[in-house]
Amino acid sequence: MNEDATAVYLYCVVRAARRPAMTRVPAGLTGGTRPAAHRLAGSLWLITSDVPIDVYGPENMEPRLRDLEWVSATAVAHEAVVEHFSRSRAVTVVPMKLFTMFTSLEKAIDDVARGRKDIERVVRRIAGCEEWGVRVTRHARAAIAATEGNGGSPRSGTAFLAARRQARDATALARAAAVARADDAFVRLRRHAKATRLRERGSEPGTNPPILEAAFLVVAANVVAFKAEARRQAASLAAAGAEMLVTGPWPAYNFVGAAGERA
């Protein structure tokens, strides 16, 4: 293998009226060239780096993918480039998945150009919007208290089993109440969003899995109202023994595929 061989790494597709300024763009992936902009067609630009095959080629990447620290550092470098462009209101950014690569720039342009209609449809959907994430969990103290029951020491086996059953019932009721409150919060927040993505609620490892995880595509003009609603819902959830974490703004990773649930 030629140690000097490279692949083209694609961070994102950007819609901008003119070539995006690259002077302050983060360095990108370790070992790669500084990110550069290449015209795809019209006002669409590819943001790419050349990366060494001996690091990022399929055969060499497989063992590295088991190194969570390396994968995490690469993801942070990828995200830094995407976020740099998403901070500008003058452009619309369609982020690519981690490790999107091509054998050459010509191949990258040809492949992405074949999906140009889909990209333009995505651009129209996310233009002028920000992605915000919401995660709701039961308050740690409430979850622990429910599992511990009343803390007493039953005097008999029968009393012990009854206490255990009572603790399980209390846990189930408290979680159901928190879930209902989280669902109501989602409905109220959705009114301020152009589209939403709700992660299916399922059992996860640990004693306190999330009861709500959702992404909201919010028009920039509605962000203030969305955040105000989030503060109201956070207070209401706290009264129900749950806590809300709001993160963002993010590039619209959750809305570059299917259209998502409409608000």
Residue, then its C-alpha position, 0 to 999 in steps of 0.5 A: m500500500n502506498e503510505d502517501a495514499t489518501a481518501v477524501y473525508l466529507y464533513c458536511v454539505v453547505r449551502a452558501a451564496r459564495r465560497p465559505a470562508m475557511t480561515r477559522v475552520p477547525a483543523g478537522l481529523t487528526g492526520g488530515t489536511r485542513p478542511a477545504a470547500h469544493r463546489l458541488a453545484g450552484s450554491l452547494w459546497l462540499i467541506t472535505s479533508d484529505v485523510p491518510i489511507d493507512v489510518y482511515g482506510p477500511e482495513n486500518m480503521e477496523p481495529r481503531l473502531r474498538d478504541l473508544e477514545w480514538v473514536s470519540a476524539t475523531a467524532v469531536a473533530h468531525e463535529a467541530v468542523v460541522e458546528h463551525f459552519s452551522r453557527s453562521r445564519a448565512v449558510t445551511v449545513v447538511p451534516m454527514k455521518l462520521f467516517t463518510m469517505f470517498t476514494s477521490l474528490e471526483k468520486a465524492i462530487d459525483d456520488v453526492a451530486r446523484g443525491r442532489k435533489d434529496i440534499e436540496r429537499v433537506v436544505r429547504r426543510i432545515a434552513g433557518c432552523e436549529e436542532w435542540g435536544v431534550r432528555v428527561t429522567r427521574h430525579a436520582r433521589a426520587a428513583i433511589a427512594a422508590t426502590e428503597g421503599n420505606g427503609g424499615s425492617p419488616r419483622s417477618g418474611t410476610a411483612f418483608l414481601a409485602a414491603r417489597r411489593q409496596a415498594r415496587d408498586a410505588t416505583a411503578l406509580a411514580r414512574a408512570a406519573a413522571v412519564a405522563r408528565a414528560d409526554d405532556a411536556f413533549v406535546r407542549l414543546r412540539r408546538h414551538a418546533k417545525a419537526t420533531r424526532l422522538r426516540e422510542r422509549g425502551s428498557e435501558p441498562g441502569t437504575n434510572p433510564p431516560i423517560l423521554e429523549a427527543a430532538f426538536l427542529v426549531v425555526a430561529a425566530n421561535v427559539v426564545a419561545f421554545k426555551a421559555e416553554a422548556r423552562r416551564q416544563a422543567a419546573s413542572l417535571a421537577a414537581a413530578g420527581a423528574e429533571m429535564l436536560v436541554t442541549g443545543p443548538w446543534p447541527a440538524y443531524n436528526f433531520v437530514g434523513a426522513a422528514g421526521e414527525r411534523a409539529 
